[in-house]
Amino acid sequence: MGKLQQFKITFDKDKEMYSPGESISGTVTVHVNVPLPCKAIKVNCNGFCGITSKLNDTAWTSEEQYFNSTISVADKGTLKEGQHTFPFKFLIPASAPTSFEGNYGRIIYRVRAFIDTPRFAKDYNTEKAFYLLRLLNLNEVPDIWGPCSSAVTQQFNYMLVKTGTVVLKAQTNMKGYTAGQVIQITASIHNQSGKTTGNMAASLMQRVTYETKRPTHDLRTIAEVEGGVVKAGKQVEWKDQIIVPPLPQSCLAGCDLIKIEYYIKVSLKVPDVMLTLPIHIGNVLLDEKLHPSKAAAPPPSATAEGPEVSASAPDMGTSATNPTLPPQTARPIPRPRFSSHNSPSAPPADYHEGAEGGSLTSNGFSHKRQSQLVSPNAFSYAPGLFFSQNQQNKEPATAATAPHIPQPDYGIAAYPQDAPPSYDESCNT
């Protein structure tokens, strides 16, 4: 580096993850081996979003700036031989969105330092990226409570001949999830045709929209599970689960150029029938105490308890004539039987008697289960995401390169610590 032996930026406590409204502070270290004349030493902190219509291109077609602050830490003079340290501090705006890196756009935050030298001399600069996490509280998302359900009817054509229809209904147990939670999917398939359907499948999908002149849509399959076929004239209920991996949150609040959406796609390969169930991925779990129906529910009255009712009810003279009914014993809920040679994608949820269409019909239903498929290359960058095969031991050369950072502690969701029971043990409980 010639006269300059060291020129680097260090954040206090080596912190690289921040929240909107926080202050970011650190030092700029300059080590010169000979006296270095300079006009000023400046430090800049900025955050912006850039998008493009070309894959992995940094020549942005549209940009959006969130903040840009510059301070001078040294005036005109000469840096003496040796090491010099200059502190800095910036305030991050509360409206700044979460960091993001995708194929067609990025939300970047960085601190840069400049040494302005006299005319005809070489200028020096360096930079260091940091990451912002703006938590998405699922309890604040409108219409988030309850399951998400949908239904579709499709004509079954075989060899250009109409053989009947297929009715597909599906739902998820919730509309909002965080990393580590399990999406429980229930699908009901009524094959009203004379042919056997193809395998059914459920996928967790991510769609990122970049608002260029002609919006660019980046669609990815995050995880997928697969079931069996449905024979002609049969109606079955299929249940499966998908574990939510660490993902960028659904809403990049404060950003107008990038939109992230998630949904569950439930489909049959033959006939080509498909429905979608929109969901939200956030950072703060849904709290049942905040459910509107529970908040509006009246407190339990004294008449709900048996002894108090009998004590306060008037004597109508009928206690001697009414026979005493024997106590009812609870019957075990029947569970469907599945093949034991394949393991499930997650610990199976409780199976209940289908209220719609009677009991579970399993005759002629080959229930093919497949482990949850997740590709590390399917994720856009978000704070805390790290995959060893493509990010290990890499130092950020530019602001567009994401260095390896520890996963942020969300504090409210984590993968299970204990190993789940085997599928046979769960079904035979």
MARSE-227130 format. One line per 8 residues: their letters; for each residue x, y, z of C-alpha. Coordinates in steps of 0.001 Angstrom, whole numbers, always signed. Example, Ala and Ser with C-alpha at 12.3 -4.5 7.8 and 13.67 -1.06 7.14 Angstrom:
2
AS = +12300/-4500/+7800 ~ +13670/-1060/+7140 $
//
This chain:
429
MGKLQQFK = +0/+0/+0 ~ +3093/+2246/-188 ~ +3051/+4969/+2425 ~ -93/+3537/+3992 ~ +496/+290/+5874 ~ -2990/-21/+7403 ~ -6304/+1690/+6773 ~ -9313/-65/+8270 $
ITFDKDKE = -12699/+462/+9957 ~ -13586/-1326/+13205 ~ -17029/-1326/+14848 ~ -17268/-1180/+18638 ~ -17468/-4664/+20191 ~ -17033/-6038/+16641 ~ -20780/-5667/+16216 ~ -22127/-6086/+12683 $
MYSPGESI = -25887/-6486/+13291 ~ -27940/-3411/+14180 ~ -31563/-2349/+14501 ~ -33245/+814/+13147 ~ -32929/+3682/+15623 ~ -29626/+2382/+17040 ~ -26335/+4247/+16848 ~ -23328/+2698/+15143 $
SGTVTVHV = -19896/+3657/+16459 ~ -16331/+2580/+15924 ~ -12865/+3753/+14922 ~ -10847/+4370/+11774 ~ -7242/+3177/+12115 ~ -4510/+4667/+9922 ~ -913/+3391/+10069 ~ +1687/+5152/+7906 $
NVPLPCKA = +5402/+4379/+7617 ~ +6334/+7918/+6425 ~ +4675/+11294/+7082 ~ +1541/+11629/+4930 ~ +134/+15084/+4035 ~ -3675/+15158/+3838 ~ -6398/+17724/+3370 ~ -8957/+15843/+5496 $
IKVNCNGF = -10031/+12429/+6751 ~ -13763/+11841/+6370 ~ -16096/+9024/+7407 ~ -19397/+8344/+5617 ~ -22334/+6108/+6624 ~ -25055/+5361/+4102 ~ -27821/+2919/+3253 ~ -29556/+2388/-72 $
CGITSKLN = -31404/-103/-2283 ~ -30416/-843/-5860 ~ -32224/-3063/-8366 ~ -31516/-4182/-11912 ~ -33131/-6250/-14654 ~ -30007/-8369/-15230 ~ -29004/-11321/-13089 ~ -26342/-10473/-10463 $
DTAWTSEE = -25659/-7070/-12015 ~ -24565/-4080/-9903 ~ -25239/-1425/-12554 ~ -28478/-378/-10890 ~ -31379/+720/-13067 ~ -33228/+2123/-10025 ~ -31960/+3264/-6644 ~ -33529/+4327/-3367 $
QYFNSTIS = -31505/+6026/-618 ~ -32401/+5760/+3072 ~ -29691/+7898/+4681 ~ -26268/+9358/+3866 ~ -24187/+11099/+6570 ~ -20573/+12286/+6447 ~ -18343/+13630/+9231 ~ -14749/+14914/+9225 $
VADKGTLK = -12542/+13249/+11837 ~ -9282/+15073/+10915 ~ -8570/+18457/+9325 ~ -5792/+19530/+6965 ~ -2342/+18569/+8155 ~ +264/+15839/+8082 ~ -103/+12379/+9547 ~ +3091/+11577/+11400 $
EGQHTFPF = +4763/+8213/+11077 ~ +3021/+5568/+13157 ~ -568/+4554/+13998 ~ -3488/+6984/+14330 ~ -7037/+6226/+15539 ~ -10123/+8349/+14824 ~ -13501/+7578/+16467 ~ -16872/+8021/+14727 $
KFLIPASA = -20549/+7616/+15561 ~ -23738/+7687/+13437 ~ -27462/+7325/+14169 ~ -29405/+4837/+12043 ~ -32881/+6146/+11073 ~ -35834/+4267/+12539 ~ -37439/+3994/+9076 ~ -34577/+2037/+7458 $
PTSFEGNY = -35610/-1399/+6064 ~ -33984/-4776/+6725 ~ -30826/-5716/+4803 ~ -31444/-7929/+1791 ~ -29487/-9456/-1077 ~ -31147/-11091/-4066 ~ -30390/-11927/-7675 ~ -31770/-8641/-9010 $
GRIIYRVR = -31353/-6211/-6140 ~ -29855/-5480/-2727 ~ -30391/-3337/+342 ~ -26894/-2309/+1453 ~ -25567/-515/+4546 ~ -21914/+473/+4900 ~ -19393/+2795/+6548 ~ -16680/+4299/+4319 $
AFIDTPRF = -13528/+6275/+5179 ~ -11558/+8615/+2888 ~ -8153/+10280/+3103 ~ -8077/+13345/+838 ~ -4493/+14117/-163 ~ -3050/+17202/-1911 ~ -3282/+17593/-5657 ~ -1601/+14916/-7831 $
AKDYNTEK = -1216/+12633/-4795 ~ -3044/+9334/-4372 ~ -6301/+9325/-2422 ~ -7109/+6425/-104 ~ -10446/+4871/+855 ~ -11829/+1807/+2618 ~ -15268/+547/+3616 ~ -17001/-1983/+5859 $
AFYLLRLL = -20541/-3311/+5550 ~ -22999/-3771/+8409 ~ -26423/-5346/+8522 ~ -29796/-4115/+9663 ~ -32627/-6237/+11064 ~ -36033/-4619/+11373 ~ -38195/-7158/+13208 ~ -41551/-8075/+11687 $
NLNEVPDI = -44075/-8669/+14475 ~ -46652/-11085/+13086 ~ -49200/-9898/+15660 ~ -49287/-6528/+13864 ~ -50050/-7987/+10409 ~ -53707/-7434/+9378 ~ -55939/-10514/+9028 ~ -53249/-12844/+10395 $
WGPCSSAV = -55380/-14981/+12700 ~ -56882/-18354/+11870 ~ -56061/-20918/+9184 ~ -55614/-20160/+5501 ~ -57776/-22302/+3217 ~ -58690/-22594/-452 ~ -60443/-24979/-2864 ~ -60406/-25651/-6608 $
TQQFNYML = -62225/-27987/-9018 ~ -60471/-29237/-12162 ~ -61743/-31238/-15146 ~ -59871/-34521/-15603 ~ -59096/-35128/-19278 ~ -57461/-38388/-20337 ~ -56512/-38932/-24001 ~ -58692/-35930/-24938 $
VKTGTVVL = -61661/-37604/-23236 ~ -63325/-36026/-20186 ~ -63537/-38642/-17456 ~ -64806/-36479/-14579 ~ -63586/-33865/-12124 ~ -61145/-33614/-9240 ~ -61925/-31438/-6203 ~ -58904/-30222/-4224 $
KAQTNMKG = -59227/-28470/-877 ~ -56301/-27448/+1327 ~ -55478/-25339/+4352 ~ -52605/-24397/+6668 ~ -53007/-24294/+10438 ~ -51892/-20628/+10608 ~ -51158/-17642/+8396 ~ -47923/-16508/+10055 $
YTAGQVIQ = -44733/-18377/+10977 ~ -41186/-17763/+12172 ~ -37988/-19728/+11517 ~ -38120/-23165/+13151 ~ -41908/-23411/+13264 ~ -43798/-26184/+11478 ~ -46377/-25469/+8772 ~ -49119/-28078/+9085 $
ITASIHNQ = -50806/-28722/+5742 ~ -54092/-30576/+5324 ~ -55425/-31430/+1855 ~ -58632/-33179/+848 ~ -58767/-34717/-2635 ~ -61994/-36088/-4115 ~ -61311/-37920/-7361 ~ -64675/-37976/-9166 $
SGKTTGNM = -63155/-39355/-12350 ~ -62447/-42811/-13733 ~ -58642/-42424/-13675 ~ -56006/-42402/-10954 ~ -54411/-39034/-10225 ~ -50701/-38290/-10104 ~ -48755/-37702/-6908 ~ -49775/-34752/-4766 $
AASLMQRV = -47193/-32287/-3488 ~ -46939/-29250/-1216 ~ -44222/-26607/-1603 ~ -43120/-23530/+326 ~ -42623/-20852/-2332 ~ -40840/-17485/-2248 ~ -41602/-14759/-4777 ~ -39443/-11607/-4864 $
TYETKRPT = -40655/-8751/-7057 ~ -38229/-6034/-8193 ~ -40054/-2880/-9248 ~ -38228/-1985/-12455 ~ -39984/-497/-15506 ~ -41115/-4015/-16289 ~ -41264/-5736/-12860 ~ -38930/-8696/-12478 $
HDLRTIAE = -40266/-11718/-10545 ~ -37844/-14160/-8930 ~ -39765/-17339/-7970 ~ -38102/-20063/-5884 ~ -39100/-23342/-4261 ~ -37783/-23266/-691 ~ -38983/-26696/+508 ~ -41226/-29469/-828 $
VEGGVVKA = -42976/-32595/+467 ~ -44751/-35212/-1645 ~ -47687/-37582/-1106 ~ -49259/-40444/-3030 ~ -51923/-40839/-5699 ~ -55721/-40973/-5415 ~ -57492/-43821/-7190 ~ -60611/-43379/-9277 $
GKQVEWKD = -63749/-42577/-7291 ~ -61886/-42231/-3996 ~ -61710/-39358/-1519 ~ -58708/-39043/+794 ~ -57272/-36608/+3292 ~ -53549/-35953/+3196 ~ -51576/-34312/+6002 ~ -47953/-33242/+5923 $
QIIVPPLP = -45601/-30671/+7439 ~ -42842/-28289/+6362 ~ -40275/-26821/+8771 ~ -39638/-23127/+8111 ~ -35902/-22484/+7560 ~ -34274/-19078/+8224 ~ -35681/-16769/+5543 ~ -35945/-13056/+4797 $
QSCLAGCD = -39132/-11649/+6305 ~ -42239/-11196/+4187 ~ -42361/-7422/+4297 ~ -39395/-5095/+3777 ~ -41077/-2142/+5461 ~ -39583/+1127/+4258 ~ -38479/-251/+867 ~ -40523/+528/-2244 $
LIKIEYYI = -38377/-1316/-4792 ~ -38377/-4902/-3456 ~ -41402/-6953/-2389 ~ -41152/-10423/-787 ~ -44084/-12852/-623 ~ -44484/-16439/+585 ~ -47180/-19027/-98 ~ -47843/-22749/+93 $
KVSLKVPD = -48527/-24379/-3262 ~ -50584/-27592/-3148 ~ -50810/-29417/-6454 ~ -51482/-32639/-8328 ~ -49305/-33597/-11263 ~ -52153/-35326/-13117 ~ -54482/-33608/-13772 ~ -52704/-30254/-13646 $
VMLTLPIH = -54516/-28774/-10632 ~ -53009/-26333/-8166 ~ -53991/-23883/-5436 ~ -52042/-21401/-3317 ~ -52237/-20498/+380 ~ -50583/-17130/+1184 ~ -48604/-17012/+4444 ~ -46299/-14542/+6226 $
IGNVLLDE = -42755/-15155/+7489 ~ -41790/-12892/+10394 ~ -39496/-12571/+13400 ~ -41940/-12336/+16338 ~ -44260/-15286/+17064 ~ -48014/-15026/+17055 ~ -49260/-14640/+20631 ~ -52567/-16392/+21279 $
KLHPSKAA = -53268/-13937/+24097 ~ -53574/-11218/+21446 ~ -56119/-13156/+19382 ~ -59145/-10858/+18800 ~ -61681/-13571/+19630 ~ -59965/-14308/+22954 ~ -59641/-10652/+23786 ~ -63389/-10163/+23236 $
APPPSATA = -64454/-13406/+24975 ~ -66443/-12847/+28215 ~ -64960/-14206/+31450 ~ -66180/-17665/+32444 ~ -69335/-17438/+34548 ~ -70128/-19431/+37655 ~ -72892/-21340/+35838 ~ -70281/-23225/+33846 $
EGPEVSAS = -69211/-25249/+36868 ~ -71234/-28269/+37865 ~ -71283/-28069/+41693 ~ -72243/-24383/+41739 ~ -75064/-24955/+39248 ~ -76580/-27772/+41298 ~ -76254/-25746/+44490 ~ -77902/-22631/+43094 $
APDMGTSA = -80509/-24251/+40836 ~ -84044/-24412/+42288 ~ -85378/-27807/+43394 ~ -87977/-28827/+40769 ~ -88607/-32210/+42334 ~ -87196/-34150/+39432 ~ -83947/-35361/+40964 ~ -85606/-38542/+42246 $
TNPTLPPQ = -87107/-39465/+38859 ~ -84153/-38728/+36549 ~ -81743/-41696/+36397 ~ -78059/-41072/+36894 ~ -76116/-41594/+33658 ~ -72899/-43626/+33868 ~ -69695/-41704/+33192 ~ -68634/-41748/+29540 $
TARPIPRP = -65197/-43034/+28656 ~ -63229/-41289/+25937 ~ -62601/-43401/+22864 ~ -59181/-43205/+21230 ~ -59086/-41240/+18007 ~ -58378/-43527/+15049 ~ -55110/-42810/+13238 ~ -54377/-43640/+9612 $
RFSSHNSP = -51764/-46230/+8804 ~ -48863/-45358/+6580 ~ -45952/-47192/+5092 ~ -43085/-47457/+7591 ~ -40176/-47620/+5146 ~ -40075/-43853/+4586 ~ -39476/-41298/+7312 ~ -41586/-38106/+7460 $
SAPPADYH = -40322/-34582/+6958 ~ -41201/-33606/+10554 ~ -42885/-35152/+13608 ~ -46467/-35862/+12450 ~ -49256/-33723/+13848 ~ -52350/-35156/+15499 ~ -54787/-36653/+13012 ~ -58445/-36124/+13757 $
EGAEGGSL = -61634/-37509/+12296 ~ -62565/-35515/+9200 ~ -65652/-33458/+9930 ~ -66218/-32974/+6237 ~ -66889/-36067/+4182 ~ -66947/-38523/+7106 ~ -63979/-40553/+8287 ~ -60617/-40754/+6607 $
TSNGFSHK = -60690/-42862/+3479 ~ -57447/-44703/+2860 ~ -58520/-47544/+589 ~ -56497/-47458/-2591 ~ -54433/-44484/-1410 ~ -50721/-45047/-1783 ~ -49340/-42509/+687 ~ -45854/-41759/-573 $
RQSQLVSP = -43932/-39581/+1867 ~ -40780/-37741/+979 ~ -38324/-35898/+3183 ~ -38449/-32115/+3088 ~ -36202/-30902/+294 ~ -34385/-27631/+909 ~ -31691/-26233/-1362 ~ -29163/-23806/+214 $
NAFSYAPG = -29058/-21938/-3098 ~ -32786/-21222/-2841 ~ -32401/-18483/-236 ~ -31976/-14779/-768 ~ -29548/-13176/+1663 ~ -30961/-11981/+4976 ~ -29166/-11141/+8246 ~ -28127/-14394/+9899 $
LFFSQNQQ = -28211/-16652/+6825 ~ -24967/-18546/+6221 ~ -24160/-21600/+4155 ~ -20656/-22956/+4417 ~ -20240/-24063/+817 ~ -20457/-20581/-657 ~ -19776/-18071/+2090 ~ -17109/-19588/+4311 $
NKEPATAA = -13941/-17584/+4949 ~ -14899/-14764/+2613 ~ -14081/-11174/+3463 ~ -16188/-8370/+1937 ~ -14161/-6878/-900 ~ -16941/-4487/-1828 ~ -20206/-3345/-312 ~ -22145/-5789/-2501 $
TAPHIPQP = -20355/-8817/-1041 ~ -21949/-10250/+2097 ~ -19375/-11456/+4672 ~ -19949/-14336/+7048 ~ -21690/-13104/+10167 ~ -23214/-15007/+13079 ~ -26920/-15773/+12927 ~ -28940/-13149/+14846 $
DYGIAAYP = -30623/-14295/+18012 ~ -34326/-13863/+17322 ~ -35052/-14981/+20862 ~ -38433/-16437/+20082 ~ -37937/-19288/+17632 ~ -35359/-22041/+17323 ~ -35086/-25511/+15935 ~ -36050/-28307/+18364 $
QDAPPSYD = -33172/-29375/+20599 ~ -34407/-32932/+21146 ~ -34560/-35464/+18349 ~ -38156/-36020/+17144 ~ -39736/-39460/+17644 ~ -39730/-41888/+14769 ~ -42739/-41902/+12491 ~ -43877/-45359/+13639 $
ESCNT = -43664/-44306/+17311 ~ -45714/-41199/+16610 ~ -48420/-43090/+14709 ~ -48660/-45876/+17344 ~ -48903/-43502/+20339 $
//
